[in-house]
Amino acid sequence: MTVTGAEVSPDLRHARVYVSVLGSDTEKQATFDGLDSVALHLRSRVARQLQLRVAPEIQFKEDDTIARAARIESLLADVKKQDAAVARGRKDD
């Protein structure tokens, strides 16, 4: 799990924390369930640490940027292999 970013509303009442989780759908769901279960605890710790009167409600959102980038890399590698195979086929002619 990697925290990739966060957005806080101007009134500091809401925070979205973007998280990238690699693994199966079951593992991702378990990770977000765990994060949701500790959100209230994190909220109180943030309030204490930052000495805020009102701490933001923390909401975790999936950031699939890393997974999408890996998919694009895989597709580009496949295209490169196909191009190389076509080029080898032309040399044989």
Long-range contacts (C-beta under 8 A, 24 or more apart in sequence): 1-31, 2-66, 4-63, 4-65, 4-66, 5-63, 8-56, 9-56, 12-52, 12-54, 12-55, 12-56, 13-54, 13-56, 13-57, 14-56, 14-57, 14-59, 15-56, 15-57, 15-58, 15-59, 16-59, 16-60, 16-61, 17-58, 17-59, 17-60, 17-61, 18-61, 18-62, 18-63, 19-60, 19-61, 19-62, 19-63, 20-62, 20-63, 20-64, 20-65, 20-66, 20-67, 21-62, 22-66, 22-67, 28-62, 32-60, 32-62, 35-60, 36-60
